[in-house]
Amino acid sequence: MTVRVRAARDDALLVELGSLDEAVALAASLRAEPLRGVSEVVPGARTLLVPFDPWTTTASALADELRSRPRASAERAGSRDVEIPTVYDGEDLASVADLLGWSAEELVRRHTGARFTVGFVGFAPGFAYLVGDDEALVVPRRATPRMRVPAGAVAMAGPYSGVYPRESPGGWQLVGRTDVAVWDVDRDPPAIWQPGDRVRFVAVRAEASAPDEVGDPSPHRRPGTPTSRRITDPVTTPPALEVVSPGLQALVEDLGRPGHAAMGVSTSGAVDARSLRAANRAVGNPVGTATIEATGGGLRLRAHGHVVVAAAGALVPLTVHPSAGERWRAPLARPVALAHGDELELGPPERGVRTYVAVRGGLDVPEVLGSRSSDVLAGLGPPPLRPGTFLRCERSIGPGSNAQQGQYSAHSVGVVDVGDVGARDPGSLPAPGDVVELRVVLGPRDEWFDDAALDLLAEQEWEVTDRSNRVGLRLAGVEPLRRAAAFVDAELPSEGCVTGALQVPPDGQPVLFLADHPLTGGYPVVGAVQASDVGLAGQLPPGALVRFVPSALLA
């Protein structure tokens, strides 16, 4: 097959190959002999997603190099046999059997009789795309993804079977469930399988289902959980922030955990990295230091000891409630010194939706796979903050007049120029009802949509719905995007997706992927928001309207 290279964003290409083996082999080749400007790659069923640095190379030059790179079938040494005891009682079992023209019993017999191989890992950490040797076991994905699929669900989609590692959204057909923990970050290695392993599903009765020896699925404290020990003495204990109220949602976020795509782990991190950097600069931290990402209003923090904080991002009223004295309004993107017992409150956003609260010295929470970020899809890092959570500060400043008086000063916390913190003007962020333009690079699957649909993508305003989250913005248009006639019933093999990708499920209402999106997906991506606009997309509140401005990257 002729290698095709498609645009995936203004800083990423998708290489279309002839087989899974070629995709894995090209990925191995790029790891062994990296190309200048290329970062971590993501294999798909017959593709390879190749992010690159546009300051180092160009899309056209990189495309030429990728086309000429030798490809050989990958050798897979050290493969193992894995058994998955499965209770076949999934809610889609009967409908899947009907689609295949079988009884439910025949479907179970064929599924347990097939031999599967781990092709690649994506969607979520430990989620393996299992390729079977029974060519009849092919079913379409659901027309509309479920918002919640339980951990351990055994599912089918296209030619693949898989096991959901944790509760998450998903569009696969559910045929059963297992108690095997296919992913556990406290285990070494965290995943029970790797590409090339051989897998069998074994039917068991519900009362006989038990944990497999390869993993212990018993509940345990999520890795990276902040300590909840109460701190009472500001002199003899490290300073800390107590979460009085988390508001709508509050998470610990840094710039993410790149480098783990082979295990199905996405980078995650702050949705609006620019605002995170601005908050850290304001308190004198390294720009990637972990902060609190607050979605919506209502976050309230109490200082234990003397701490310096700054908030950047959404346009929110920021109020300090001193332990003694009158409350006062604090500025955004400026350092604010809090004395012991003072409280900081974020009101409802007037514009934007996410605010980043940095504390001088950073938050002392455990790292998971090299990052303190919370990934809500993967379940990695600290869980959402709750009332009573204590977040220790790694360094502190001593009490001084500014802290005691509840004032802020650049010089008091060692920030040279707090006006030059790179913060986006919060007054320029969108409010519900505002129309925001986002630049979009068409591809890699824009050919799945006819000219009328591509015109509609650009001409129609798309509303951000209240079903949006860190995984993606669910958009709604008066007219859905319709596929071209040749692709109406087509199934797309899973392939890598970038942050900002506009994935279009069969209902035609796009999902704009944000920081916690799956690494791979099986619905066509019509385009992707340019890298420089992704942070702005992450500040779109429900009710905001989007108008896309398309462009092409490759001729």
C-alpha positions in Angstrom: 0.0 0.0 0.0 1.2 3.5 -0.8 1.9 5.4 2.5 -0.4 8.4 2.9 0.4 11.3 5.3 -2.5 13.4 6.5 -2.7 16.5 8.7 -3.8 15.8 12.3 -3.2 19.4 13.6 -0.8 22.2 12.8 1.9 20.3 14.7 1.0 16.7 14.1 0.7 14.3 11.1 -1.1 10.9 10.8 0.7 8.3 8.7 -1.7 5.8 7.1 -0.1 2.4 6.6 -1.1 -1.0 5.3 -1.4 -2.9 8.6 -1.0 -2.9 12.3 2.4 -4.6 12.0 3.6 -1.7 9.7 2.4 0.9 12.2 4.1 -0.8 15.1 7.3 -1.3 13.1 7.4 2.4 12.0 6.9 3.4 15.6 9.8 1.2 16.7 11.9 2.7 13.9 11.2 6.2 15.0 12.1 5.3 18.6 15.4 3.7 17.5 16.3 6.5 15.1 14.3 9.6 15.9 13.6 12.3 13.3 14.5 15.8 14.2 11.6 17.6 15.8 9.5 14.5 16.3 8.1 13.7 19.8 6.3 10.6 21.1 4.3 8.7 18.5 1.0 6.9 18.9 0.3 3.7 16.9 -3.2 2.9 15.8 -4.8 0.0 13.9 -3.2 1.0 10.6 -1.8 4.4 11.4 0.8 6.3 13.3 0.2 9.7 14.9 3.4 11.8 14.7 3.5 15.0 16.7 6.3 17.4 15.7 7.8 20.8 16.6 6.9 23.3 13.9 9.9 25.5 15.0 12.2 22.6 14.1 10.7 21.1 11.0 7.9 21.6 8.6 4.9 19.4 7.9 5.9 18.9 4.2 9.5 18.0 5.0 8.5 15.6 7.8 5.9 14.0 5.5 8.6 13.3 2.9 10.9 11.7 5.5 8.1 9.5 6.9 7.1 8.3 3.4 10.7 7.2 2.8 11.3 5.6 6.2 11.8 1.8 5.7 9.0 -0.4 7.2 9.4 -4.0 8.2 7.1 -6.4 10.0 7.7 -6.0 13.7 9.1 -8.9 15.7 7.3 -9.5 18.9 9.4 -11.4 21.4 8.5 -12.5 24.9 4.7 -12.6 24.3 2.6 -14.2 27.1 -0.7 -16.0 27.4 -3.4 -14.1 29.4 -6.9 -15.5 30.4 -9.8 -13.2 31.1 -12.6 -15.0 33.1 -15.8 -13.3 31.9 -19.4 -13.2 33.0 -21.4 -12.8 29.7 -24.3 -10.7 30.8 -23.6 -7.4 29.1 -26.5 -5.1 28.3 -25.7 -5.2 24.5 -25.2 -9.0 24.4 -28.6 -9.8 22.8 -28.4 -6.9 20.3 -24.9 -7.8 19.2 -26.0 -11.4 18.7 -28.9 -10.2 16.6 -26.5 -8.1 14.5 -24.4 -11.1 13.8 -27.4 -13.4 13.1 -26.7 -15.6 16.1 -28.2 -16.5 19.4 -26.5 -15.1 22.6 -25.2 -18.6 23.3 -23.6 -18.9 19.9 -22.0 -15.4 20.4 -20.5 -16.5 23.7 -19.2 -19.8 22.2 -17.5 -17.9 19.3 -16.1 -15.2 21.5 -14.5 -17.7 24.0 -13.4 -19.9 21.1 -11.4 -17.1 19.4 -7.8 -16.5 20.0 -6.9 -12.8 20.5 -3.6 -10.9 20.2 -2.9 -7.5 21.8 -2.5 -5.2 18.9 -2.0 -1.8 20.5 -3.0 0.1 23.7 -5.0 3.3 23.6 -8.2 5.1 24.6 -7.3 4.7 28.3 -4.3 3.3 30.3 -4.3 -0.5 29.9 -7.1 -0.5 27.3 -5.8 -3.1 24.8 -7.2 -3.4 21.3 -7.5 -7.2 21.0 -7.4 -8.6 17.4 -9.2 -12.0 17.1 -8.8 -14.8 14.6 -12.5 -15.2 14.1 -13.3 -12.8 11.2 -17.0 -13.0 11.9 -16.7 -11.2 15.2 -17.1 -7.7 13.8 -19.8 -5.4 15.1 -20.3 -1.6 14.7 -19.8 0.8 17.5 -22.8 2.4 19.2 -24.3 5.4 17.3 -24.0 7.5 20.5 -21.3 6.7 23.1 -22.4 6.0 26.7 -21.4 8.6 29.3 -20.6 5.8 31.8 -19.1 2.3 31.1 -18.2 0.4 34.3 -14.7 -0.9 35.0 -14.2 -4.5 33.9 -16.7 -4.3 31.1 -15.9 -6.7 28.2 -16.8 -5.0 25.0 -16.6 -5.3 21.2 -16.3 -2.8 18.4 -15.3 -3.3 14.8 -12.9 -6.3 14.6 -11.7 -5.7 18.2 -12.5 -6.9 21.7 -11.4 -5.1 24.9 -11.8 -4.7 28.6 -12.5 -1.2 30.1 -9.8 -0.6 32.8 -11.9 1.8 34.8 -15.3 3.6 34.7 -15.3 5.9 31.7 -17.3 7.0 28.7 -17.3 4.6 25.7 -19.0 3.7 22.5 -18.2 -0.1 22.4 -20.9 -2.8 22.6 -20.9 -4.4 26.1 -21.1 -8.2 26.1 -19.8 -9.1 29.6 -17.7 -8.2 32.6 -14.6 -9.4 34.4 -13.1 -8.9 37.8 -9.6 -8.9 36.4 -7.8 -5.6 37.0 -6.2 -5.0 33.6 -4.6 -1.8 34.9 -3.2 -1.0 38.3 -0.6 1.8 38.6 0.7 0.3 41.9 1.6 -2.9 40.0 4.8 -3.3 38.0 4.1 -3.2 35.1 0.7 -1.5 35.6 -0.9 -3.3 32.6 -1.4 -7.0 32.5 -0.6 -7.2 28.8 1.5 -5.7 26.2 1.5 -5.7 22.3 1.9 -9.3 21.1 0.4 -11.1 24.1 -2.1 -13.8 23.4 -5.5 -13.5 25.1 -8.4 -15.9 25.7 -11.8 -15.1 27.2 -13.2 -17.8 29.5 -16.9 -17.9 30.3 -17.7 -18.1 34.1 -20.9 -17.8 36.1 -21.5 -14.7 38.0 -21.0 -16.3 41.4 -17.8 -17.9 40.3 -16.2 -14.7 39.0 -13.1 -13.9 41.1 -9.9 -11.9 40.8 -7.3 -13.3 38.6 -3.8 -13.8 39.9 -2.4 -11.2 37.5 -4.0 -8.4 39.5 -5.8 -7.4 42.6 -8.9 -5.4 41.8 -9.8 -4.7 45.4 -10.4 -1.0 46.1 -7.4 1.0 47.3 -6.5 4.6 47.8 -6.0 6.2 44.4 -2.3 6.9 43.7 -1.5 10.5 44.4 -4.3 11.2 46.9 -3.4 14.3 49.0 -3.1 13.8 52.7 -6.1 14.6 54.8 -4.3 14.8 58.2 -5.5 17.9 60.0 -2.8 20.6 60.6 -3.3 22.7 63.7 -0.1 24.4 64.5 1.1 26.9 61.9 4.5 27.2 63.5 5.6 23.6 63.9 4.0 22.1 60.8 4.5 22.9 57.1 2.1 25.4 55.7 -0.9 24.1 53.8 -4.1 24.9 52.1 -7.3 23.4 53.4 -10.1 22.9 50.9 -13.2 24.4 52.6 -15.3 24.0 49.4 -14.2 22.6 46.0 -16.9 24.3 44.1 -18.1 22.6 41.0 -14.8 20.8 40.5 -11.3 21.3 41.8 -8.3 19.2 40.7 -4.5 19.3 41.1 -2.9 19.9 37.7 0.6 20.5 36.3 1.8 20.4 32.6 1.0 16.6 32.4 2.8 13.3 32.0 4.2 12.9 28.5 6.2 9.8 27.5 3.7 7.0 28.4 1.7 6.6 25.2 2.9 3.0 24.9 0.8 2.1 28.0 -2.2 4.1 26.8 -1.5 7.0 29.1 -2.1 10.5 27.6 -0.3 13.7 28.7 -3.3 15.2 30.5 -2.4 18.2 32.6 -3.9 21.7 32.7 -6.6 22.4 30.1 -5.4 26.0 29.8 -1.6 25.7 30.2 -1.1 29.4 29.5 -3.1 30.3 32.6 -1.3 27.7 34.8 2.0 29.2 33.7 0.8 32.7 34.5 -0.4 31.8 38.0 3.0 30.1 38.7 5.0 33.1 37.4 3.0 35.4 39.7 4.2 33.5 42.8 7.8 32.9 41.5 7.4 29.2 40.8 8.8 27.2 37.8 6.0 27.5 35.2 5.1 23.8 35.3 4.5 23.6 39.1 1.3 21.8 40.2 -1.6 24.1 40.9 -5.3 23.8 41.7 -7.5 23.9 38.6 -11.0 25.2 39.6 -13.9 24.7 37.2 -16.7 27.1 37.7 -16.9 29.1 41.0 -17.2 28.1 44.6 -13.6 27.1 45.4 -12.7 28.2 48.9 -9.3 27.6 50.5 -8.1 28.2 54.1 -4.4 29.0 54.8 -2.7 27.0 57.5 0.5 28.9 58.2 1.6 31.8 55.9 1.2 31.1 52.2 1.4 33.1 49.0 -1.1 32.3 46.2 -2.1 33.7 42.8 -5.0 32.9 40.5 -5.1 33.2 36.8 -7.5 32.1 34.0 -11.2 32.8 34.1 -12.5 36.2 35.1 -13.7 35.5 38.6 -14.2 37.7 41.7 -11.3 36.8 44.0 -12.1 37.5 47.7 -9.8 37.2 50.7 -11.6 36.6 54.0 -9.1 37.4 56.8 -9.2 35.5 60.0 -9.7 39.0 61.6 -10.8 42.1 59.8 -12.9 43.0 56.7 -12.9 40.9 53.5 -11.2 42.4 50.5 -11.0 41.9 46.7 -7.7 40.5 45.4 -6.4 41.0 41.9 -6.0 38.2 39.3 -2.5 37.1 38.2 -0.9 38.9 41.1 0.6 37.4 44.3 -1.6 37.4 47.4 -0.1 36.7 50.8 -2.4 34.9 53.2 -1.9 34.7 57.0 -2.8 31.7 59.1 -6.6 31.3 59.0 -7.2 33.6 56.1 -9.5 32.2 53.4 -9.5 32.7 49.6 -12.8 32.4 47.7 -13.4 32.2 44.0 -16.8 33.5 42.9 -18.7 32.4 39.8 -16.8 33.1 36.6 -18.0 36.1 34.6 -16.0 35.0 31.6 -14.2 31.7 31.0 -14.6 28.7 33.1 -11.3 27.5 34.6 -9.1 29.3 37.1 -5.6 28.1 38.2 -4.5 28.8 41.8 -0.8 28.5 42.4 0.9 28.5 45.8 4.4 29.7 46.2 6.7 26.6 46.4 4.1 24.3 44.9 1.8 21.6 46.2 3.4 18.6 48.0 1.4 15.8 46.5 2.8 12.5 45.2 3.8 12.1 41.6 2.3 9.3 39.5 4.2 8.4 36.4 6.2 11.6 36.7 3.3 14.1 37.2 1.1 15.4 39.9 -1.8 15.9 37.4 -5.2 14.4 37.9 -6.4 12.6 34.8 -10.2 12.1 35.2 -10.5 9.7 32.3 -7.5 7.5 33.2 -8.0 7.8 37.0 -4.4 8.8 37.6 -3.1 11.3 40.1 -5.0 12.9 42.9 -8.8 12.5 43.0 -11.0 15.6 42.8 -10.5 17.7 45.8 -13.2 17.6 48.5 -14.0 19.6 51.7 -11.4 18.9 54.4 -8.5 17.9 52.0 -5.2 19.4 53.1 -2.6 20.3 50.4 0.8 20.8 51.9 3.0 23.5 50.5 6.6 22.5 49.6 8.2 25.8 50.7 7.0 28.7 52.7 7.7 32.4 53.5 7.9 33.7 57.0 5.1 35.9 58.4 5.5 39.6 57.6 3.6 42.8 57.6 2.0 42.2 54.1 0.8 38.7 55.1 -0.6 40.0 58.4 -2.4 43.0 56.7 -3.8 40.9 53.9 -2.0 43.0 51.2 -0.2 41.9 48.1 3.2 43.0 46.8 5.5 41.9 44.1 8.6 42.6 46.1 7.3 40.8 49.2 7.2 37.5 47.5 10.2 37.9 45.2 8.5 38.4 41.9 10.4 40.8 39.7 7.7 41.9 37.3 4.2 40.6 38.0 2.8 42.6 35.1 4.7 40.4 32.7 3.3 37.0 33.7 2.0 36.0 30.3 -1.6 35.9 31.5 -4.4 36.1 29.0 -6.7 39.1 29.6 -9.6 37.5 31.5 -11.9 40.2 30.1 -11.3 38.8 26.6 -12.5 35.3 27.5 -16.0 34.1 26.4 -19.2 34.3 28.4 -22.3 32.2 27.7 -23.9 33.5 24.4 -20.6 34.9 23.0 -19.4 33.7 19.6 -15.8 32.6 19.6 -13.7 31.8 16.5 -11.4 28.8 16.7 -8.9 28.0 13.9 -9.1 24.5 12.7 -6.8 22.4 10.5 -8.9 20.0 8.4 -8.0 16.3 8.5 -7.2 13.6 8.9 -10.6 12.3 8.0 -12.3 15.3 6.3 -12.9 13.2 3.2 -15.5 11.3 5.2 -17.7 14.4 4.9 -19.0 15.9 1.7 -18.6 19.6 0.7 -21.9 20.5 2.2 -20.9 19.2 5.6 -17.5 20.9 5.5 -19.3 24.2 4.6 -21.6 23.6 7.5 -18.7 23.1 9.9 -17.5 26.6 9.1 -20.8 28.4 8.6 -22.8 27.1 11.5 -22.5 28.2 15.1 -21.9 25.3 17.5 -23.1 25.6 21.1 -21.0 24.2 24.0 -23.4 22.0 26.0 -23.4 21.3 29.7 -22.3 17.7 29.0 -18.8 19.0 28.5 -15.8 18.2 30.8 -12.0 17.8 30.7 -12.3 14.9 28.3 -14.0 17.1 25.7 -16.5 19.8 24.8 -19.7 18.3 23.5 -21.0 20.6 20.8 -24.5 20.9 19.4 -25.5 22.4 16.1 -28.9 22.9 14.5 -27.8 20.8 11.6 -25.5 17.8 12.3 -22.5 17.0 10.2 -23.5 14.3 7.7 -21.0 11.8 6.3 -20.4 11.5 2.5 -22.5 8.7 0.9 -19.5 6.4 0.6 -18.8 6.5 4.3 -22.3 6.4 5.8 -21.9 2.8 7.1 -18.1 2.8 7.3 -16.2 1.8 10.4 -12.9 3.6 11.1 -10.1 1.5 12.6 -9.0 3.2 15.9 -6.2 5.8 15.4 -4.4 8.4 17.5 -6.1 11.7 18.3 -4.6 15.0 19.4 -5.9 17.5 21.9 -8.2 19.8 20.0 -9.4 17.0 17.6 -13.0 17.4 16.4 -14.3 13.8 16.5 -17.7 13.2 14.9 -19.8 10.3 16.1 -22.6 9.0 13.9 -25.1 11.5 15.3 -23.1 14.3 13.6 -22.6 16.4 16.8 -18.8 17.0 17.2 -16.8 16.4 20.4 -13.8 18.8 20.8 -11.1 16.8 22.7 -9.5 18.5 25.7 -6.7 17.5 28.0 -8.1 14.1 29.3 -9.1 12.8 25.9 -8.4 9.2 24.9 -5.2 8.6 23.0 -7.0 6.7 20.2 -10.5 6.8 18.9 -12.7 5.2 16.3 -14.9 8.0 15.1 -13.7 10.2 12.2 -11.9 13.4 13.1 -12.9 16.1 10.6 -10.3 18.6 11.9 -8.3 19.8 14.9 -8.2 23.1 16.6 -4.7 24.7 16.2 -2.4 24.2 19.1 -2.3 27.8 20.0 -6.2 27.9 20.3 -6.6 24.8 22.5 -6.3 26.7 25.8 -9.0 29.1 24.6 -11.2 26.2 23.8 -10.7 25.0 27.3 -12.1 28.2 28.6 -15.4 27.9 26.7 -18.4 27.8 29.2 -21.6 26.0 28.5 -23.8 28.2 26.3 -20.8 29.8 24.4 -21.0 29.5 20.6 -18.1 28.4 18.4 -17.5 29.3 14.8 -14.7 27.3 13.2 -12.3 28.8 10.7 -10.9 25.9 8.6 -7.5 25.7 6.9 -5.4 23.1 5.2 -1.9 22.0 6.4 -0.8 19.8 3.5 -1.5 20.2 -0.2 
